[in-house]
Amino acid sequence: MRTLTLLIAVLFSSLSFATDDTEAVSHYVTEGKYHKGGSLKFKTYDVNDESFTAEIKYNLDPKWFVSFIKKKYLNGETVEVLPIDFITEDGYLQLEIEKEREFRGAKLVHVGRKDVGRFKDCHVVEIYPASGKWRGKVYYHPSINSVGWAKFEITLLSVKVIAPYTMVSYYDPSSLHD
């Protein structure tokens, strides 16, 4: 699962976030074929005119029969300095007009809007990295602090034993006090 760690790091280095300085929010990871669930925590800080810093901490709980996943790949964190493009909804609105954009080797495609639970009219953006090892989808809503994502999906395409494998997480509103 070292690949998972690298893919999460690449994903977060290929995207920008909507944020207030030092905001943190959590997502819960839904059950998948090989994991029972888990959590993601996003934190942003050091916002300036050109960039900001984003940190993600993750913890995945494997199902009992999944012994080939090493524990060190199921828990960890990554920190990335990111460009300011999507620090507000303006970046998503511009992408909605342009429909797609190349960004640091990744193709970003605004595929429309969709409701995610109580979050209405979320921007849905698909991410296709140049490596082709994974693909992602984010559902952005401006009322959510930090990254602004109501829902996050990543599909691993390069892990031979399990590919394609999709993990889905949802914003956890109880994280407002993290």
JOHUUR-V449713 format. One record per residue. SS is DSSP state (H for helix, E for strand, - for the rest). OMEGA is omega in whole degrees, -180 to 180 (* if undefined). Layout:
# JOHUUR-V449713
((SS | OMEGA) (SS | OMEGA))
This chain:
# JOHUUR-V449713
((- | 174) (H | 178) (H | 179) (H | 179) (H | 180) (H | -180) (H | 177) (H | 178) (H | 179) (H | -180) (H | -177) (H | 173) (H | -179) (- | -176) (- | 173) (- | -175) (- | 169) (- | -170) (- | 161) (- | -176) (- | 178) (- | 175) (- | 175) (E | 174) (E | -180) (E | 172) (E | 169) (E | -179) (E | 180) (- | -179) (- | 177) (- | -177) (- | -176) (- | 178) (E | -179) (E | -176) (E | 179) (E | -179) (E | 173) (E | 175) (E | -180) (E | 176) (E | 179) (E | 179) (E | -179) (- | 179) (- | 175) (- | -175) (- | -175) (- | -173) (E | 171) (E | -179) (E | 179) (E | 178) (E | 173) (E | 173) (E | -178) (E | -180) (E | 179) (E | 180) (E | -179) (E | 173) (- | -172) (- | -176) (- | -178) (- | -178) (- | -177) (- | 178) (- | 180) (- | -176) (H | -178) (H | 178) (H | -178) (H | -179) (E | 177) (E | 178) (E | 175) (E | 179) (E | -179) (E | 170) (E | -172) (E | 177) (E | -171) (- | -172) (- | -173) (- | -178) (- | 174) (- | 179) (H | -178) (H | 179) (H | 178) (H | 178) (H | 178) (H | 177) (H | 177) (H | 178) (H | -178) (H | -177) (- | 177) (E | -178) (E | 171) (E | -179) (E | 180) (- | 177) (- | 179) (E | 175) (E | 178) (E | -178) (E | 175) (E | -174) (E | 178) (E | 180) (E | -178) (E | 174) (E | 174) (E | -176) (- | -179) (- | -180) (E | -174) (E | 171) (E | 179) (E | 172) (E | 178) (E | -177) (E | 176) (E | -179) (E | 178) (E | -180) (E | 180) (- | -177) (- | -177) (- | -177) (- | 180) (E | 169) (E | -177) (E | 177) (E | 177) (E | 178) (E | -173) (E | 173) (- | -174) (- | -179) (- | -180) (- | -180) (- | 176) (- | -176) (- | 178) (- | -175) (E | 175) (E | -179) (E | -179) (E | 178) (E | 172) (E | 178) (E | 178) (E | -177) (- | -171) (- | 179) (- | -168) (- | -174) (- | -172) (- | -172) (- | -11) (- | -178) (E | -177) (E | 173) (E | -177) (E | 175) (E | 179) (E | 176) (E | 178) (E | -176) (H | 178) (H | -180) (H | -179) (H | -177) (H | 179) (- | *))
